[in-house]
Amino acid sequence: MKKIAVFTSGGDAPGMNACIRAVVRTAIYNNVEVVGIMQGYKGMIEGGDNFVPLNSRSVGNIIQRGGTILKTSRSKEFMTIEGRKKANDNLVANDIKGIICIGGNGTFTGAEIFYNEYGIPSIGAPGTIDNDLYGTDLTIGFDTAINTAVDAIDKIRDTADSHGRIFFVEVMGRDAGFIALAATIAGGAEIVMLPEVKEDYPQIIDFFKFRTISKKSFSIVIVSEGNFEGGAIAIAELLKKEIPGFESRVVILGHIQRGGSPTTFDRVLASKLGYGAVEALLRGEKNKMVGLLNNKIELTTFKDSISNKKELNTDMLKLVDILNV
Ligand code: F6P
């Protein structure tokens, strides 16, 4: 294999640049040329200037930068047969023999379909703040995102304490509660509302109805955006209806969780996985995601990674309760 392509796709995640850097430099170390595809699958379909040759210097001074130098997109056209045909034509025209894709579930679903149609081998590296990928204990960007969330929660805590207020803080995660649970434990929040737990709404009503008993002067509740009853605004409204005189404030952390310089942990993880992805591709592996399982670089088929749900350890909810007595 003499020439490979690398691209980022789906939601950006801090550490994607560190991963691109590791991919490019590992490939060059192995005498393999690398092309960066701008804008993910969209750029693959559009071709032209979106195919950029990369060398060691192209990826200098990016390890500390958030976002992705290759840009990203969520391509609807790649979901069509015509779109994938155009993408394949561009890969063939650029003599690309292997692909490294950095992204999440949607990215690997696309890669799996594409391989079955055109047979160009690809290896994925898990890049998403949501940490919701089966086949890796942690995804690139998760650690930075939870640090950003906890930093914000610490600040909210100051004002909550000063005013004796109740705050509902909404965090990202799509339909997974990994960010919410970690932010709750590290941010010392009292309650968490997770997509994985259906019965948490009655509990929160009880909690606030009898809150005076615990003598806490302020409260922080973390709400995962994919929570069953809705986001933080919906929960605050519902409680207002249930409890007369209930007053609270809502903060939606939103996309700030996706930005910023990656933590040391994310830089190391991204470097290991970028390296591991290229090594796997050059060994002849294909259609697999590289992940970190029990601190070892392991491969999981795209099929398994996409079709299995990574379980959130809801036993940790007991810890949340214990830490808030
Ligand atoms: O998958 C990462 C993520 O940030 C989710 O947590 C969130 O639900 C989604 O992307 C937001 O996507 P967009 O930036 O396209 O609105």
Boltz pocket constraint, residues with backbone or C-beta under 6 A from the ligand:
constraints:
  - pocket:
      binder: B
      contacts: [[A, 11], [A, 12], [A, 104], [A, 128], [A, 129], [A, 130], [A, 172], [A, 173], [A, 174], [A, 225], [A, 258]]
      max_distance: 6.0
